[in-house]
């Protein structure tokens, strides 16, 4: 499944066009490799996504063409969520 479609179906990002923008800005990696919106996502892949002021690492558990809102979170497992560290002045 395409990365942008997975992000939309899993409801990690609301719209597919927004998912494409985030990927083109280089804010998503799949298994440690920079990815594009057209990159293929498979079960077991580890995604690292930079959302604003936090970095979320997750594992793909399932792939579906469509999901209901309450089932969307079952497509992935959050491994860790951490704030982006800003350089503090001395």
C-alpha positions, 0 to 999 in steps of 0.5 A: 500500500502507498504511504500516503494512502496508509496515513489517511486510512489509519487516520494518522494524517487527515487528508491524503494531500497533506500526507503527500506534503509531509512526505515530500518535506522529508519528515517520514522514514520507513525502516530508516530510509527517507520515503516519498508519498509513493513508497510502499508500506508493508506489515512489520515496517517501522515508520518515524513521522515528525509531527510539528513538535514531536516525533512518533515511531510506530509499527505497521500491524495491518493494511486495509483499503478502508477502515471505520474510525474506531478500527483505524488505530488497530492498523499500527502500534505506537512504539514511542512518542518524543518531543523534538529537543530544541537547542537551549542557549548557554 
